[in-house]
């Protein structure tokens, strides 16, 4: 009796191709489902048919299930950030060509780096008049968005003048960042609840502080537009008036608190945070 031929080790070759095809089909259908949206009217109609079929006396649909998956939200946010970054690059084209600004993609979103010497006089927090139109154009792009914006000030390692208004480079960098944030919120029309100012002092240099050129690069303001978003209800946010800020007494019913201007647009209800 002849022996059965030995089987070759491993799986047959056609099985690898079949497995690849199944994986690609699975990814394809997941993408289709991620862009799906639930028709609320049809959902209620189907729920009513089920009620009649099973003899249920009362069925109350509180909320229709969402058909949009996390893939769609994440993809949409990436498209928004890429489009916004391209618009910012157009606004800052001349400053980038002159080495006064950079637009960089980061893990959080993207970052605008502006030279401190282009924004402020030396060791000052007052914005130069010639930079305000540029900041206004950036604010016009940010205002309709819901992305959170972090503004961080940086300095070189030269010591602060003890007779000046700032005790340290920490204080100077924080005040410069706050100056940009204040411009965005008061003149630029950006929702103040989306803004955050930070001071890093001299401790996050991007060049050596041993040369004047290196110190000039380290003196900068970074504006980070993040993937994180926040929708704001106009009736929930109030900002103090000038009298309140200056420490004046506030009487009940005096109108010392007034509503902050809120962005135009169609923000989703509730807080919406996109995945990183």
Secondary structure, DSSP 8 states (H G I E B T S, - for coil): --------SS--HHHHHHHHHHHHHHHHHHHHHHT----HHHHHHHHHHHHHHHT-S-----S------HHHHHHHHHHHHHHHHHHHHHHTHHHHHTTSEEEEE-SSEEEEEEEHHHHBSTT--SB-HHHHHHHHHHHHHHHT--EEEEEEEE--S----TTSS-SSHHHHHHHHHHHHHHHHHHTS---GGGEEEEE-TTSS-SS-TTSHHHHHHHSEEEEEEEEEE----TTT-EEE-HHHHTT----TTS--EEE-----S---SS------
